[in-house]
Structure formats: structure tokens, C-alpha cells
Amino acid sequence: MSQTYNSPRETTEGRIYSVTGGDWDDLVTEIGSTQEERVVVNMGPQHPSTHGVLRLILELEGETVTEARCGIGYLHTGIEKNTEYRSWTQGVTFVTRMDYLSPMFNEAAYCLAVEKLLGITDQIPERATLIRVMMMEFNRISSHLVCLGTGGLELGAITPMFFAFREREMILDVFEMASGLRMNTAYIRPGGLANDLPADAIPKIRETVKTIRKNLKDNEKMLVGNSIWMKRTATVAHLDLAGCIALGVTGPVLRATGMPWDLRKTQPYCGYENFEFDVVTADTADAYGRFMIRVYEMEQSLRIIEQVLDRLEPGPVMVGDKKIAWPSQLSLGGDGLGNSLEHIREIMGTSMEALIHHFKLVTEGFRVPAGQAYAAVESPRGELGAHIISDGGTRPYRVHFREPSFNNLQATAAMCEGSLVADVIAAVASIDPVMGGVDR
């Protein structure tokens, strides 16, 4: 008998053959005819449409998926554990790298929880809060653009990818202008922001918003109502409201069932209750509805950004308590982002006490009262929550995140089983998981 498969083994599911090569027709003939033929296929973790390193174990009967399971852990970084060995402020540089498509939201959830433990939530300067909102909404647009662009590419449409990344580059330019970095910025810090916006930032941002609003229509015209796009996404990857609630699914996947659950409205933070915007929903409960929600949410984010720009007034961007506040008057020099030269001259030349305090604040960090706090934000993928525990020291005792991609991936089996294998691509794309967040 051929050696292209290992010896068969009996399982509760029947006799199993592990095929390692050879001609399929010959193999079937040698194995013998059976009532049903099922093949287990590994999709990923190297597959380009599995959003990084997601492994899907698919059991197929012909072209139909009879069972789908997710295999995760290929991108595990130990970020949550690493934060226990760093100061509270240094923790920002770790959590920003979890969901690398929405770093501002990771930072915001973490900092809101730390500020809640410190009891300084109401002391955060208004300008810092407004800039936080603006950066998160810019980040929401850039994340949705990646979802739409890569989702279209995975289903065979290459042009939406070009359009999406064209606009995303403009948003990353805004991040770079404000923080010196395009991704993983560590811009939002406990107590406020790393530094204020440059003097000429407001007119540039207004021009960026105007350009993005105009250019977003390119993708909208191409995808909304497109017959090919709708055949690949409409009625595909169905998951109703009951399924979402049972699995803890949030974000666009939940809102595609018609439920207007958005933490910006239901549990406001950062002053979102003072902004006018709509919660976009759909009633299709399928991949098409989820994509369209993201298309229309970007316009709502632009509305919020414009309201922020209208309300911005000069002022500090870091809490006034010097026992907590890292210097926020930073500058961009030849060696990157750092303390401004004026601040260095002051603490080194005029005040020994300021120099000692600066040294202790940076090396040891500030102390956070013992206790625990939870803060949640509405990220592009759903509810992103940070659970912070302090033992009263200068480092976290425990940091744990409620990551929406991790929860939403549970819906993969419900969306895919019984559908065609080609529809698995659309299902995963509509969930929009980011494995950096799943495997944090």
C-alpha cells in the first residue's frame, strides 16, 4: 500500500487517515469508499487573510465547512505580564502595542483606569481630554480603513486597498506631527498627554479632515451596492443578536444586528456625552452590514473631530499635581522625542530639588493607592476594557484587558459552520480581529 499517509487510527468520529502527499484520486481509491469524506484543513497561521497569525482548523465536506475552530497564541508577547515589572507610566509603552491598529484606544483605556485609581479623573485638563477624543476618532478611521482595504483585497478587490491606505497615511501623518511616531505612540499618559499639539497643528488637521471626507467617497461609491461585493458579503457569516449576546460580541458585529450599543453613548467617557454623533446600526446581521457600518462610522468620527477642533482652547495637557505629572513640554529633536531644552536647563541649572524629583519620578515612578479599577472605551472592534490592580506601589500588581478581538473570535464557528469555505474569508474579515490584541 502507498506510503503517502500514516497508518489509519480509529477515533470516536470514525477512521482517520493523515494524508502527507500523493494523488487524491489514488488515495481515495486505496482508502476505500466511505459514506462521507471529510478533510481537515489548516487555514493559517501563515495564510494572508488570517489577519496576522490566526490559525483556523476547518473540517470540510466537499466545499462546505462542517466544523471551524480557532487556534491562537502565535503572536503572544506577554504584554500584560510585562507591565508588572515597569512603572505605571512605562506601562503605556507596552499596552499601546497590543492591538497595533488602534494604539490610542489601548492607551486611553489603561490611563483612564490608572487615573480612576489615583482619583484624578476630574482633574485632567479639558484640552488633554479633547485631544484624546480627537486622536481616538482619527484612530477609529484609520483602523476601519485597514479593515475595509484588507477585507476587500481578501475578497478579490484590490482598488479599495489603495484608496484606504491613501487616507490612512494622512492620519498617521497627524499622529507623527503630534507625537513623533506613526504607530505605538505612547501619546496618552496617566494624567494627560505626552506633549501638546504643535503650534500650526489645528489648520493642518482641519485640512486633513476636509480631504479625508472628500476621498472617503471613493470607497463608498465602489463598495456600497456593488453587485459582486454584495454577492460575497450579503447573507454571509450570519450572526444574530442572541448569538452576539451569548458570545460576548461587541462593536460593529453587534451593531449589525440592529442593537445600538456603543459605549460612547451608553457609558460615556472623556466627555463623549457632549458631542453630537449618531450610532450607526444595520439589521442584516451579516458581513455586508458590518462593512457598511464601518463605512458610515468614519463620517461620524469626522463630525466629532470637527467639534473637538471648535472647542479647543489654550491650556495645559497634563494634570497639575507634580507628584504625578511627567513633564509634558516635550520637543522633537534630532534624537527623537524628549524633554525640551528649556526644561532641561531649568531642572539642571536652577533647581536641585526639581532635578532630584525628576530623577525619582522617571526611575521609580509615582505611587498609586491600593485598589482596583476598570475602565472601558469603544474601540474600532468593540468594548476594550482595562482592569488595573494596585498594591500601593510604583508598579501595577496586575493589568488585564478585556480585548474585543479575543471575544469576537468566538463567533467564527457560529458564522462559518454550514457555509462554503470561501465564505470563511469574508467572515473573518467582517470580524476584523487583530492578533496583537488577542495574544497580548
N, C-alpha and C positions, 0 to 999 in steps of 0.2 A: 504494500500500500504506500501511497505517496507520503513524503515526509514534510509536506507543506503546512501541516498543522500538528499540534501536540496531541497526545492521547486524549480521547474524549473522557469527560468526567460527568458523573450523574449528580444533579442538584435537584432541589425541590421544584425548580422550573422545568426540569427535563434534562436531556443530554446536551452538554455544552462542548463545542469544538472551538479552539483558539486558532484561528487561521493566521498564518505568517507569510503567505505568498502563494503563487501559482495561479492557474487559470480558474476563474469562478465556476464555469460550467463543468469542468472536470471535478472540481471539489464537490459540487452538489451531487454529481453522479456517484462519486466514491462514498460520500456520507450516506447517500440514500434518500429517497423521497420521504418527506415527513408531512404531517398535517399543516404545519405552519413553519415558515422560515423567518427567524428574527436575527438581525445583525446589531451588535453593539458597536457604536462608532464614537470615538473621542473627537469632539469638535473643540479645538484648542488644547492647551493654553497658547499655542503659537498662531492660531487662526487670526487673520487680520480683523475679523468682525466680532471678536470676543472681547473688545474693549480693554486691551492690555494683556492680562494673563488669566482670564476666566476659562475654566475647563468645563465643558458640558458633556456629560455622558448620556448619549442618546441611544435608546433601543428602537430600532426601526423594523417595521414590517412593510417591505417594499419602500414606498416613499412616505409612509405615514409614521409619525412618532408615537410609539406606544408608551414610552417612559422617558422622562428627562430629569436629570439630576445635575446640580451644580457642584463643581469641585473648586474650592477657593484656597487661599493660603500661599499662592506662588509669588506674591509681592509683599509678604509680611515684613514689616520694618520695625516692629516693637516700639512704635512712637509713644503709645500710652505709657508703657513701662519706662521709657527713657525720660519722660517728663519728671519722674520721681527723683531723678538724680540731677536736676537743674533747678535754678531759681524760678520763681513764678513768672518773671519777665522772659527769661530764656525759653520757657515752655512754649512761647508763641512761635519761635522759630521751628519747633517740631510740629505742632498741630497744623501750621499753615501748609505742611507738605502732605497731609492726609489725602483729602480729595483735591488733587492738584489742579483741577479745573475750576474750583471755587475756593481759593485760599482765603479770601476776605471773610467768607462765612465761617470757616473754621476758626479764624482769629476772633471774630466777633462773639461767637458762642462761648469760647473759652474765656475771653476777657469779661463778658457780662457776668459769668458765673463767679470769677475771681472778685469782681467789683461788688457783687452781691454779698460775698463773704466779708469783704473789707467794710461793707456798709457805706460805700461812697457812690452808689448808683445815682443819687440825686445831685452829686457834686461834679459830675462830668460836665465840662463846658459845653454850651449849646453848639458852638462851632464844631467841636470834635464830634458830637453826635450827628450833626447834619452831614459832615464829610464821611462819617462811617456809612450812613444811609446811601449817600451818592456812590461810594465805592462798591457797596454790596450790589446796588442795582446795575452798575456797569458790569460787575462780575456776573450777575444773572444773565445779562445779554450775551456776554462772551461765552458763557457755558452753554446756553441754549444754541448759540451759533455752531459750536462744535458738535452738539447733538444733531442738529439739522444737517450740517455739512457731511459728517461721517455717516449718519443714517442714510442719507441719500446716496452716498458713494457705495455703501454696502449693498444697496438695492439696485445699483447699476446706473445711478445718475451722477455724473462727475461734475457738471457745472455748478450745482448748489454748493459743492465743497469750495470751489474757487470764490464764489460770492461770499460765503460765510466767513472764510478766513481773511478775506479782504477787510471786512468790517471789524473782525476780532483784532487785527493788527492795530487798528486805530485805538481800540480800548486799551490794549496793552501799552500803547504809547502814553496814554493818560496815567496808567499805573507807574510807568517808568518816570514820568515827569514828577509825580508826587513822591515816590518812594525810592527811586533809583533802581528798582527791579521790575521786571515784567511779570514774573510769577514768584510765588512763595515770598511775598514781600515783607512779612512781619511788620506791617504798617500799623495795624491796630494793636495797641499795647494796653495793659491794665492801667486805667486812669486816663486814657485818651489816645493820642496818636504819636507815632514816632517823630513826626515833624509836620509843620503847616504846609499848605499848598504854596507853590512859588507865586511871586507877585503877579505874573502875567497868566496865571492858570485859568481864571474864570472865562475870559474871552475865547481862549483856545478850546475849553470844554464846551462852551456854547456852540462853537463852530463844529466840533466833533458830533454833538447831538444832532445838529441840523443835517450834517452829511449822512450820518447813520440812518436817520429817519427816512431820508430820500432813498438810500441804497437798499434798505431792507425790503423795499417793494419788489426788487428783482427776484428774490427767492420766493416771495409771496405769490407773484404772478406765475412763477414757474411751477409751484407745487400745489397751490390751492385749486382744487377741481381738476387737476391733471389726471386724465383717464388712466394712464399707465401707473402713476403714483397711487391712485386710489385702488386699482386692482391689487397692488402689492400690500396695501395697508388697511383698506376698509374691510370691516368684519374679520380682520386678522388679529390674533393674540387677544381674544376677548377675555375680559375680567370685570365682573360686575361689582356693585357696591358691597354686597355681602362678602364677596371674596376678598376685597381690599381690606375691609374691617377685620375679617378673620385673620388675615396675614400681617396686619400692621402696616399696610402700604399707605404712603402719603405722597404728596407732590402732584405733578401733572397726571400720574397714573390714577390717583384717587379722584382728582377733579374731572377727569374724562368720563367718570360715571355720573356726573351731574352734581356732585356734592361740593359746595363752595368752601372747602376747608383750607384756609390759608392763615398761618399764624400771624401774619402782618395785620389781619383783620380780627381774628378770633382771640388772640393773646398778644396784643401789640407790645412792641419793644422799640427802643430807640426813637420813640415819638412817631411811629408809623400811623397812630390814630389821628395825627394832624395833617396827613396827606390825602389828597383825593386821587383814588385809582380804583379800578374795577378788578374783581377776582374773576378770571376767565375760566369758564367751565364748558364742557361738552356733554352730550348724552349718548355718545356712540359706544363708550367703554371698549374701544379698540385702538389699534396702533395709529390710525389716521387721526382720531380725536386727540391723542396725546401729542402728536406732532403739531397739530393746528393750535393747541393750547400754547405751546412754546412760541409759535409764530406770533400770536397775539399778545402774549405776556411781555414780549420785548417792547412793544409800544407803550404798555403801562409803565414799564421801568423808565422809559424816556420821559414820560409825564412826571414821574416822581423826581427824576434828576433835575428837570427844569424848575420844579417847585423848590428844590434844595438851593439851586443857584440864586433864586429870587430872595431866599431868606437868609443867605449867608451874610453875616456881619463880622467885622474885625473882632478878634478876641483870642484868648489862649486856646490851646488844643491839648492841654494836659492839666490834670487836677492840681489844685493849689497846694496840697499837702506835700511838702518837700521830703517827708519821710517815705513817700510812695513814688513820687513823680520822678521818672528818669528825665534827664534833660531832653526837651523836645525841640530846642532850637538847633537842629542838626543842619548840616550842609553837605553838598555833593562836591567832593574834592577829587583829585587825581587818583586817590586810592579808594574811592567809593564813598559810601555814606558814613558819616561820623560826626562827632561833636564839632560845632562851629569853632572857628579860630578865636572868636571873641570870648566864648565860654571857657576855652582852654586857658586863655590869658588871664581871665578873671580868677578862676579857681587856683591857678598855679602862681599867680603874681600878687594877688591882693588878699586872699583869704585862705589861711592854712586849714581852718575848720571846714570850709567848703570843699577843699581838696580831700580831706580825710573822709568827709561824708560821701563824696562822690565815689571814692575808692571802696568804701564799705557797701554802698548801695549797689555797685556793679559786681563786686566779688561775692558778697554774701546775699544781697537782695533784701527786700523788706519782709517782715513777718505778717502772716495772715492769721487772724483769730481762728481757734479750733472750731470745727463745724463742717457742714456740708451744704452745697447749693447746687441747684440745677437751673440752667438757662437754655432756652431753645430759640432757634431762628428758623425762618422759612428759606431753606437753601434751594437752588435750582432743582434738586431731586426730592425735596420734601423736608420733613422735620429733622433738623440737625440739633441735637441737644448735647450739652456738656455737663457731666456730673462731676463736681470737684469736691474732694475731701481734704481738709487741712487738720494737722495735729498741732497747729500753733507755731510751726517752724517757718523757715525761709524757703522750703521746697514743698511741693504737693505730696500728700500722703498717698493719694490715688486720683487719677484722672481717667474717666471713662466717657466715651462718646456714644450717643445713640445715632448711628450713622444711617442715613436713609437708603443708600445703595445696598447696604447689608440686608436691611429689612425687605426692600423691594425685590431683591433677587429671589426671595422665597416664592414669588409669583411666577417664576419661569415655568415650573412644571404645570401649573394651572393654565397658563397661556398656551403652552406648546403641545401638550399631550392630546392626541387625536387630530392634530393638524399636519400639514406637509412639512418635510424637513426644510424646504426653502423658506417657510414662514418663521422658522426659529430665528433667522437673521433679523426679520422685522420685529419680532417680539423683544429680543434683547436690545435692539436699537431703541425701541419705544420706552423701555425701562430706563435706559441711559445710565447704566451703572459705571462707576469709576472705581477701579480695583484698589487704588491707593487708599480710598476710604474704607472699603470692605476689609482689607488686610492690615489696617493700621497697627 
